[in-house]
Amino acid sequence: MMPTPIQSSQPIFSEAQVAQAISALHIADIHQATIGEVLLVATYLEKTFAIPMIRMDQGSPGLPANKVGLEAERAALARGVGSQYPPAGGIPELKTAASAFVKAFLAIDISPRSCVPTTGSVCSSFGSFIACTQRNQTQDTILFLDPGFPIQKAQLNVLGIPYEAFDINPFRGQGLGPKIETYLAKGNIAGIIYSNPNNPTWGCLEESELQQIGTLATKYDVIILEDQAYFCMDTRKSLGTPYQAPFAPTIANYTDNYILMISASKMFSYAGQRCALLCISDKLYERHYPILAARYHDAGIFGDSLIASILYMITSGTTSSTQYGVAEMLKQSVLGTIDFVHDTHAYADRAARMKTIFEKYGFHVVYDKDVSAPVGDGFFFTIGFGTMTSGELVSALLHYGVSSIALSTTGGDLEGVRACTSRMREDLYEVLDTRMAAFAEAYKDRLQKK
Amino acid sequence: MMPTPIQSSQPIFSEAQVAQAISALHIADIHQATIGEVLLVATYLEKTFAIPMIRMDQGSPGLPANKVGLEAERAALARGVGSQYPPAGGIPELKTAASAFVKAFLAIDISPRSCVPTTGSVCSSFGSFIACTQRNQTQDTILFLDPGFPIQKAQLNVLGIPYEAFDINPFRGQGLGPKIETYLAKGNIAGIIYSNPNNPTWGCLEESELQQIGTLATKYDVIILEDQAYFCMDTRKSLGTPYQAPFAPTIANYTDNYILMISASKMFSYAGQRCALLCISDKLYERHYPILAARYHDAGIFGDSLIASILYMITSGTTSSTQYGVAEMLKQSVLGTIDFVHDTHAYADRAARMKTIFEKYGFHVVYDKDVSAPVGDGFFFTIGFGTMTSGELVSALLHYGVSSIALSTTGGDLEGVRACTSRMREDLYEVLDTRMAAFAEAYKDRLQKK
């Protein structure tokens, strides 16, 4: 029998196949699926029906781990590190390297004492949320500048810490400060968290916006948790040359109330080894909180309590060999022998090509501009399709062999999905083009924008 | 000038020197000092006055890290593991090896699915405390069978979870069950935690005691968190031959409501790499809790919620290379090519020699027997001196160049200190003998027992 010619609008996975996956995996509502659930469905469909999915879901690095780090880890293991518990605040080599690193690439001063390794930035935010909301009796709530990273809200759910959130998109520029102040004026906000560049939109807060946030943080004594997971990856500027402007924008220039979260996961493609840096403002580190002293029977020094009384109780330190690996990568970055911005530029190239294909078939970039410029290309971008809601689009794309995350699960008010470029491969661009051509044909009636 | 001959009762560090250390380190009360604080004082005194301390404080391994693990980690790094996030539930190699390991050395069946790596047993208990106390609305409190590991209470303090505790010493044997039942009958106990062998006493719960605990756990639906940090290290029995009796005693033989915590830190001298196993009873793993489902928007399956909705939010997995290292060590232990009991026997030898010295100078072992036999020699032992309280003894020993932990900080009702054998060295036995001779001379009036 001759094979049936594929119709131009035919999906890759049938309704029945997708339904089978959703049912087998006990997923309540695919329109509201978490990252973890989308990942499971995508893997299930690929394995069960032996058809490759274009995986735009999880933000796991798609480049090889930095060899300098791996080599330094291997050398450390050969030297026999591994038996003794690591120091609670990290090995001296890593602390010194981290301090030099933030000086070289952000032009800010943080002492080695205040730079602390953790088991990934997830652990950094988990511990910081606890310290920020326990330091006094009135400030108990975290404010998210959304869209954001859903896992951080899930962490607060584990801990039973309340949060508030709003989509900053309608307030970009001079409207951002006044909007944030409506939350801070109530007095219950302990900390504000955002990622810059942003996950999922890849938007970047500009200097004028950071200035407003920093001024408010000082005025209302709120701690800013700045997630720099995609460190210096805004390719619109030539960041990443040690000790040379331009430097990546950071809240550290506008307030003393900050904690920077810098992850090795994307910068050095090191997610598997679980190591990040928590860089605490020295002034914040030294602040004394009687309520922390009373709770932890310690001196109530913010940084010491966070390290010894909170983080140490969660993992008792960070993997020794990995600390040596990360220390070496930071050191060589400062020396200029590692160019981590260049090393991760592939993500931006992929984003540009993927966006071109999506736009060719009628998709639009949802969060498309910062205050003064269009968003750049990088690890993530956001796309929408005509009148489709976030949930509809995630589901429809899955049928056409593309997995993504609904923007509604990230706190975004706009309709669309987050696309991650990390797992894109050269051989998949043509596949993506063909699948999206079929998608556009199938859903052409949904294309008129609202 | 001729050096003054050392008086036989003269301390190693003067009052002024110890006071200087305590003041410099902001320690409120040395009699109530935490492990971390004792460690800081000991290090300060050693560094400032260049006199070696006999460090009996922190339970950090004093043997080299297992080479098989280090080699497997190095090979994994060379293969390029490290870039991708590890699976939430652990790499398949480790899960399979862990399942075989508990079968070989405990003679119990736990499926690979229910064996999960964590960033150390500290992280295992942290996550387990959350899951145990969130699974229904009435059971919100943890019960400690004391003396115990102070960090576990500190974890509950971080989380704001209530606990109750009692020293089991007066209730050993058939009295233990009835005593525990007085707590469980109130209905608020979610879980019971203890370590076996015990930290700090090195006592071991006997089969008849475990049977009582298991029966009560089933009757009152309480989850037992069994900390096997010192796996098979009770040297009174010949444990540790794969698939061959005697097997280490475990609560798994007496109830389905258990979570075992097995750490690589002492067994393989691997504390620096931060990896442990959480082995969940399969029946407990599969239980459905509507309150977990509602909170985490997941299916409410206990094991899945603990792994994906709780532990994943804390560290997003465990260091990849270390998982390969631990998998290989578990595998070779099951094959009999690693003999981890033999490898760590040095601790028992040290304990015997140290106890002999202490007893020679009038010290006594505080927690000296189980129900049917004297406690064995191992990683820890407890000593007291005449009428001295725990706090007095910690402080007095510090002046004589020996650092230890007050039993009062471990929940023990008896007076004395915990001594850890891990950092003892061949050249220090004579030093210990000389120092304790001077100590005994100085405090001979405190020697009459109460």
HADDOCK unambig.tbl for C-alpha pairs under 7 A between the chains (distance, minus, plus):
assign (segid A and resid 26 and name CA) (segid B and resid 299 and name CA) 6.89 0.50 0.50
assign (segid A and resid 60 and name CA) (segid B and resid 84 and name CA) 5.66 0.50 0.50
assign (segid A and resid 60 and name CA) (segid B and resid 85 and name CA) 6.16 0.50 0.50
assign (segid A and resid 61 and name CA) (segid B and resid 83 and name CA) 6.05 0.50 0.50
assign (segid A and resid 61 and name CA) (segid B and resid 84 and name CA) 5.85 0.50 0.50
assign (segid A and resid 64 and name CA) (segid B and resid 80 and name CA) 6.98 0.50 0.50
assign (segid A and resid 64 and name CA) (segid B and resid 83 and name CA) 5.87 0.50 0.50
assign (segid A and resid 65 and name CA) (segid B and resid 80 and name CA) 6.59 0.50 0.50
assign (segid A and resid 65 and name CA) (segid B and resid 82 and name CA) 5.78 0.50 0.50
assign (segid A and resid 65 and name CA) (segid B and resid 83 and name CA) 4.61 0.50 0.50
assign (segid A and resid 70 and name CA) (segid B and resid 77 and name CA) 5.93 0.50 0.50
assign (segid A and resid 74 and name CA) (segid B and resid 74 and name CA) 5.24 0.50 0.50
assign (segid A and resid 77 and name CA) (segid B and resid 70 and name CA) 5.93 0.50 0.50
assign (segid A and resid 80 and name CA) (segid B and resid 64 and name CA) 6.97 0.50 0.50
assign (segid A and resid 80 and name CA) (segid B and resid 65 and name CA) 6.60 0.50 0.50
assign (segid A and resid 81 and name CA) (segid B and resid 272 and name CA) 6.91 0.50 0.50
assign (segid A and resid 82 and name CA) (segid B and resid 65 and name CA) 5.77 0.50 0.50
assign (segid A and resid 82 and name CA) (segid B and resid 270 and name CA) 5.39 0.50 0.50
assign (segid A and resid 82 and name CA) (segid B and resid 271 and name CA) 6.29 0.50 0.50
assign (segid A and resid 82 and name CA) (segid B and resid 272 and name CA) 4.05 0.50 0.50
assign (segid A and resid 82 and name CA) (segid B and resid 273 and name CA) 5.18 0.50 0.50
assign (segid A and resid 83 and name CA) (segid B and resid 61 and name CA) 6.05 0.50 0.50
assign (segid A and resid 83 and name CA) (segid B and resid 64 and name CA) 5.88 0.50 0.50
assign (segid A and resid 83 and name CA) (segid B and resid 65 and name CA) 4.62 0.50 0.50
assign (segid A and resid 83 and name CA) (segid B and resid 269 and name CA) 4.96 0.50 0.50
assign (segid A and resid 83 and name CA) (segid B and resid 270 and name CA) 4.50 0.50 0.50
assign (segid A and resid 83 and name CA) (segid B and resid 271 and name CA) 5.12 0.50 0.50
assign (segid A and resid 83 and name CA) (segid B and resid 272 and name CA) 4.99 0.50 0.50
assign (segid A and resid 84 and name CA) (segid B and resid 60 and name CA) 5.65 0.50 0.50
assign (segid A and resid 84 and name CA) (segid B and resid 61 and name CA) 5.85 0.50 0.50
assign (segid A and resid 84 and name CA) (segid B and resid 271 and name CA) 5.42 0.50 0.50
assign (segid A and resid 84 and name CA) (segid B and resid 272 and name CA) 4.87 0.50 0.50
assign (segid A and resid 85 and name CA) (segid B and resid 60 and name CA) 6.12 0.50 0.50
assign (segid A and resid 85 and name CA) (segid B and resid 271 and name CA) 5.05 0.50 0.50
assign (segid A and resid 85 and name CA) (segid B and resid 272 and name CA) 4.47 0.50 0.50
assign (segid A and resid 86 and name CA) (segid B and resid 272 and name CA) 5.44 0.50 0.50
assign (segid A and resid 119 and name CA) (segid B and resid 315 and name CA) 5.77 0.50 0.50
assign (segid A and resid 120 and name CA) (segid B and resid 315 and name CA) 6.22 0.50 0.50
assign (segid A and resid 122 and name CA) (segid B and resid 313 and name CA) 6.77 0.50 0.50
assign (segid A and resid 122 and name CA) (segid B and resid 314 and name CA) 6.21 0.50 0.50
assign (segid A and resid 122 and name CA) (segid B and resid 315 and name CA) 5.70 0.50 0.50
assign (segid A and resid 122 and name CA) (segid B and resid 316 and name CA) 6.72 0.50 0.50
assign (segid A and resid 123 and name CA) (segid B and resid 314 and name CA) 5.31 0.50 0.50
assign (segid A and resid 123 and name CA) (segid B and resid 315 and name CA) 5.10 0.50 0.50
assign (segid A and resid 126 and name CA) (segid B and resid 314 and name CA) 6.33 0.50 0.50
assign (segid A and resid 151 and name CA) (segid B and resid 313 and name CA) 6.57 0.50 0.50
assign (segid A and resid 154 and name CA) (segid B and resid 313 and name CA) 6.94 0.50 0.50
assign (segid A and resid 155 and name CA) (segid B and resid 313 and name CA) 5.58 0.50 0.50
assign (segid A and resid 158 and name CA) (segid B and resid 310 and name CA) 6.43 0.50 0.50
assign (segid A and resid 269 and name CA) (segid B and resid 83 and name CA) 4.95 0.50 0.50
assign (segid A and resid 270 and name CA) (segid B and resid 82 and name CA) 5.38 0.50 0.50
assign (segid A and resid 270 and name CA) (segid B and resid 83 and name CA) 4.51 0.50 0.50
assign (segid A and resid 271 and name CA) (segid B and resid 82 and name CA) 6.27 0.50 0.50
assign (segid A and resid 271 and name CA) (segid B and resid 83 and name CA) 5.12 0.50 0.50
assign (segid A and resid 271 and name CA) (segid B and resid 84 and name CA) 5.41 0.50 0.50
assign (segid A and resid 271 and name CA) (segid B and resid 85 and name CA) 5.05 0.50 0.50
assign (segid A and resid 272 and name CA) (segid B and resid 81 and name CA) 6.89 0.50 0.50
assign (segid A and resid 272 and name CA) (segid B and resid 82 and name CA) 4.04 0.50 0.50
assign (segid A and resid 272 and name CA) (segid B and resid 83 and name CA) 5.01 0.50 0.50
assign (segid A and resid 272 and name CA) (segid B and resid 84 and name CA) 4.86 0.50 0.50
assign (segid A and resid 272 and name CA) (segid B and resid 85 and name CA) 4.46 0.50 0.50
assign (segid A and resid 272 and name CA) (segid B and resid 86 and name CA) 5.45 0.50 0.50
assign (segid A and resid 272 and name CA) (segid B and resid 319 and name CA) 5.95 0.50 0.50
assign (segid A and resid 272 and name CA) (segid B and resid 320 and name CA) 5.23 0.50 0.50
assign (segid A and resid 273 and name CA) (segid B and resid 82 and name CA) 5.17 0.50 0.50
assign (segid A and resid 273 and name CA) (segid B and resid 319 and name CA) 4.39 0.50 0.50
assign (segid A and resid 273 and name CA) (segid B and resid 320 and name CA) 5.46 0.50 0.50
assign (segid A and resid 273 and name CA) (segid B and resid 321 and name CA) 6.91 0.50 0.50
assign (segid A and resid 274 and name CA) (segid B and resid 318 and name CA) 6.87 0.50 0.50
assign (segid A and resid 274 and name CA) (segid B and resid 319 and name CA) 5.42 0.50 0.50
assign (segid A and resid 299 and name CA) (segid B and resid 26 and name CA) 6.71 0.50 0.50
assign (segid A and resid 310 and name CA) (segid B and resid 158 and name CA) 6.43 0.50 0.50
assign (segid A and resid 313 and name CA) (segid B and resid 122 and name CA) 6.77 0.50 0.50
assign (segid A and resid 313 and name CA) (segid B and resid 151 and name CA) 6.56 0.50 0.50
assign (segid A and resid 313 and name CA) (segid B and resid 154 and name CA) 6.93 0.50 0.50
assign (segid A and resid 313 and name CA) (segid B and resid 155 and name CA) 5.57 0.50 0.50
assign (segid A and resid 314 and name CA) (segid B and resid 122 and name CA) 6.20 0.50 0.50
assign (segid A and resid 314 and name CA) (segid B and resid 123 and name CA) 5.30 0.50 0.50
assign (segid A and resid 314 and name CA) (segid B and resid 126 and name CA) 6.32 0.50 0.50
assign (segid A and resid 315 and name CA) (segid B and resid 119 and name CA) 5.78 0.50 0.50
assign (segid A and resid 315 and name CA) (segid B and resid 120 and name CA) 6.22 0.50 0.50
assign (segid A and resid 315 and name CA) (segid B and resid 122 and name CA) 5.71 0.50 0.50
assign (segid A and resid 315 and name CA) (segid B and resid 123 and name CA) 5.09 0.50 0.50
assign (segid A and resid 316 and name CA) (segid B and resid 122 and name CA) 6.72 0.50 0.50
assign (segid A and resid 318 and name CA) (segid B and resid 274 and name CA) 6.85 0.50 0.50
assign (segid A and resid 319 and name CA) (segid B and resid 272 and name CA) 5.96 0.50 0.50
assign (segid A and resid 319 and name CA) (segid B and resid 273 and name CA) 4.41 0.50 0.50
assign (segid A and resid 319 and name CA) (segid B and resid 274 and name CA) 5.39 0.50 0.50
assign (segid A and resid 320 and name CA) (segid B and resid 272 and name CA) 5.23 0.50 0.50
assign (segid A and resid 320 and name CA) (segid B and resid 273 and name CA) 5.46 0.50 0.50
assign (segid A and resid 321 and name CA) (segid B and resid 273 and name CA) 6.90 0.50 0.50
